[in-house]
Amino acid sequence: MPQELTDRVLERLGFHERPEATLEGLNAIYWAWCRRVPFDNVQKMIHLHTNAAGPLPGDDAESFFHAWLAHG
């Protein structure tokens, strides 16, 4: 993922600086993720029920995070 996108995601998760690459840092990211990223599979359900072509929405990290940053 591009550095700029990673930085925007971490900021949206509530980090003012990049967590260290440790178990403690991973736990902090996961905790923030669970608190701030809702589970929503509506787009995927629509995609499957309409037999839409192509990959599932949000299937790759960049498209998921761009959508999340734009729409929450």
Contacts in CASP RR format, 6 or more apart in sequence:
PFRMAT RR
TARGET T0000
AUTHOR 0000-0000-0000
METHOD contacts of the structure
MODEL  1
MPQELTDRVLERLGFHERPEATLEGLNAIYWAWCRRVPFDNVQKMIHLHT
NAAGPLPGDDAESFFHAWLAHG
1 61 0 8 1.000
1 62 0 8 1.000
1 65 0 8 1.000
2 62 0 8 1.000
5 62 0 8 1.000
5 65 0 8 1.000
5 66 0 8 1.000
7 18 0 8 1.000
8 65 0 8 1.000
8 69 0 8 1.000
9 65 0 8 1.000
9 68 0 8 1.000
9 69 0 8 1.000
10 18 0 8 1.000
10 19 0 8 1.000
10 29 0 8 1.000
12 36 0 8 1.000
12 68 0 8 1.000
12 69 0 8 1.000
13 29 0 8 1.000
13 32 0 8 1.000
13 33 0 8 1.000
13 36 0 8 1.000
13 37 0 8 1.000
14 32 0 8 1.000
14 36 0 8 1.000
15 28 0 8 1.000
15 29 0 8 1.000
15 32 0 8 1.000
19 25 0 8 1.000
19 26 0 8 1.000
19 28 0 8 1.000
19 29 0 8 1.000
37 68 0 8 1.000
38 72 0 8 1.000
43 56 0 8 1.000
43 57 0 8 1.000
43 58 0 8 1.000
44 56 0 8 1.000
44 57 0 8 1.000
44 58 0 8 1.000
46 52 0 8 1.000
47 56 0 8 1.000
47 57 0 8 1.000
48 56 0 8 1.000
57 63 0 8 1.000
57 67 0 8 1.000
58 64 0 8 1.000
58 67 0 8 1.000
END
